[in-house]
C-alpha cells in the first residue's frame, strides 16, 4: 500500500497513512493540480495561466504562486518545465491516474475500484474560469465512466475467479452510479445465481424490469433475462469429454459459421465449452471460451455481460500466460468491447495487455492494431489512427487475411472522411468493398457502403450517394444490426437535407435515434447530425439533442464530438461554451473541423 494518496475524486485531499498531511491552500491550487494530473503530455505555462486565471492582472504570476504552493506540498521537484509536468514523489499515488492507468485486469489492492468515489474536485466551482469549468465538466463525465467500468470489469473478474460475493458488491456499487446499466444488472444476477441465491436473483431481475418499464417504457433487458435463465445446449452424457471431442466441435462450429449458420455454430461452440470444462485442460477451455465469445461478438452482435463474462473466464483459465495467442485474443476482444462502450482509457489497458501476449503472432498483432486505430479515430487522434491502421493493413496483407485488410482499409477510409480528405477516403473504401465482395462478407458491407455514400454526398453527387446509402440501410436493416442502422439512418438524413426534404430528414433521424447501437460513436455522431438539423430548423428539440451529445461525447472521450457539442451550445447562446471552443479544438489535427468552426465564427 502506498504511503500517500492524492485524492482528486470526491472532496480533494491528500491522505498519508497514520499522519496528517499538508494540504494545498485554495481551490485554484487544487485546480492546477487536477489539470496537470490529467495532461499526460504536459501543459504550457501560458495556456495553463490563461485557462485558470483569465481575469488576473498577472495570470503567469498567479500561476507561479499556486505552483509554489503545490511544490511546498508535493515536493520541490514535483512540477517543473514548460510545458509543465507533474511528477509525484516516490510512494505517492493519485487516484485519477490510478483510474485511467489501471492495468487490463481485475484491479486489486491499491487499485480496487471501490477506493475511487466521488466527482473530480467535488464541491469546488470555477464560474470565474469558464474554459476550465467546461474542461472540468468533460473530465468529470470521463472519470465517472471509467470508475463505473472498473467496477463492472472487476465484478466480472471476481465472478470468473469464483468470488461471487465480491462480484455482488462490485456490481451493486456500479449500479449506484448508473441504475440503467443492463450489463451491471446482468452481472449482479449471474453472481447471485452462482451463490445459489435464486430468490434474490429473481428479485433483482424484477427490480430491473420494474425500473425499465417505469422510467423507459421498456421490458426486461435481454442480458438480464439470459443471466437469470442461462441454459445452453447440453452434451449427451455418454459423449466423452476429451481433447478430440472438443476439437471436433470447434471445427464443426467454424464450418457452420463460415456457411452462415450462426445459431448452429453457436450451439456447437457452447457444447465445446461444456465438454472442455469436464477435461483437465485449462488451455483448451480458455480457447473454447474465447472462440465462443468471438463468435458472439462478430457473428451475433453480442456485446454485453455474457460475452465479457466468457472472456474473463478465459483469462482466468489461461492463468498467467505470458505470450499466448488465446490470451491475446481475449485481451483484444475486451479492448474492442471497451472501444464500443465508449471507454477508451480502459480499451488502451486491455490492448496493451493484448500486444504483450501477441508477441510473434503477426495476424493477431494486425487485429490489435486495427482496434487501436479505431480507438484513436474515435478520440480524434487521427495521425495515430492512420499509423496504426496502415501497419495493421500491412500485417494483414502479409498474412493473407483479406477480411482483416478490408476492416483496416474501411477504418482508414473513415478517418479520411472525417477529415474531408475525400479522394483518400474513396480509395480506401473502394479497396475495402472489393475485398468484401471477394470474401462475400455481406455482414460488414453496410458500414463501408454507408461511408462510401457519404463521400459522394460530400461532393454533391446525390444519385451515387443514394445508391450506396440505400444499400447500406437495407442490408443493415435485414441483418438487424443497430450500429450500421444508426450509421445509415444518419446518412439518409443528411441526404434528405441535401435534397431539401425536411420531412424525410426528420423521419430518418427519428428512425436512427430509435436504434440502440452497442458502439456509442454511431449514436453520438447521429446526435451531432440531429443537433445541426434542429438548430437550422429552429426546433425546440435542439437543446435536448445537444445536451445528450455533450454528455455522451464527454463520457466517452470523443474529443471532436465534444468540440462540436460546444459549438452547438454556442450557437444556442451559451457564451461559456463558445469561449472553450478554441482551447478544446487546439489539440485536434483536423482541418475539416477547423473549417467548420471558422464558418460558424468560432475560431
Secondary structure, DSSP 8 states (H G I E B T S, - for coil): --SEEEE-BSS-EEEETTB------SHHHHHHHHHHHT-TT-B-HHHHHHHH-TT-TTHHHHHHHHHHHHHHHH-TTSEETTTBEE---TTEEEHHHHHHH--SS---GGG-GGG--S-BTTT---TT-HHHHHHHHHHHHHHHHHHHHHHHHHHHHHHHTT-HHHHHHHHHHHHHH-TT-HHHHHHHHHHHHHTT-HHHHHHHHHHHHHHIIIIIS----HHHHHHHT-------TTS--SHHHHHHHHHHHHHHHHTT-HHHHHHHHHHHHHHHHTSS-HHHHHHHHHHHHHHHHHHH---SHHHHHHHHHHHHHH-S-SS-HHHHHHHHHHHHHHHHHT-HHHHHHHHHHHHHHTTT-HHHHHHHHHHHHHHHHHTT-HHHHHHHHHHHHHHHHHHT-HHHHHHHHHHHHHHHHHTT-HHHHHHHHHHHHHHHHHHT-HHHHHHHHHHHHHHHHHTT-HHHHHHHHHHHHHHHHHHT-HHHHHHHHHHHHHHHHHTT-HHHHHHHHHHHHTS--SSHHHHHHHHHHHHHHHHHHT-TTHHHHHHHHHHHHHHHT-HHHHHHHHHHHHHTT-HHHHHHHHHHHTT---HHHHHHHHHTT--
